[in-house]
């Protein structure tokens, strides 16, 4: 679950990171420090949300087990918890 959360957070922040890298590398005018005040925050937010949606859709599509098989729930055997699995 933590992996999915970290992927989604990274995908959301990716446009902001790229924009910040662009500002750092471009360094248009060192006297004007209002780069982030004039930033297209709405567009960066929208692009981040699209990337999160794509990440969620790809995780749903390409992870997990197939629809065939029987699910065996977690069990307590010999003093240990055996995780659930598909047979």
PyMOL commands that set and color helices and strands:
alter all, ss='L'
color gray80, all
select helices_A, chain A and resi 2-26+41-62
alter helices_A, ss='H'
color red, helices_A
select strands_A, chain A and resi 71-72+75-77+80-82+85-86
alter strands_A, ss='S'
color yellow, strands_A
deselect
rebuild
show_as cartoon
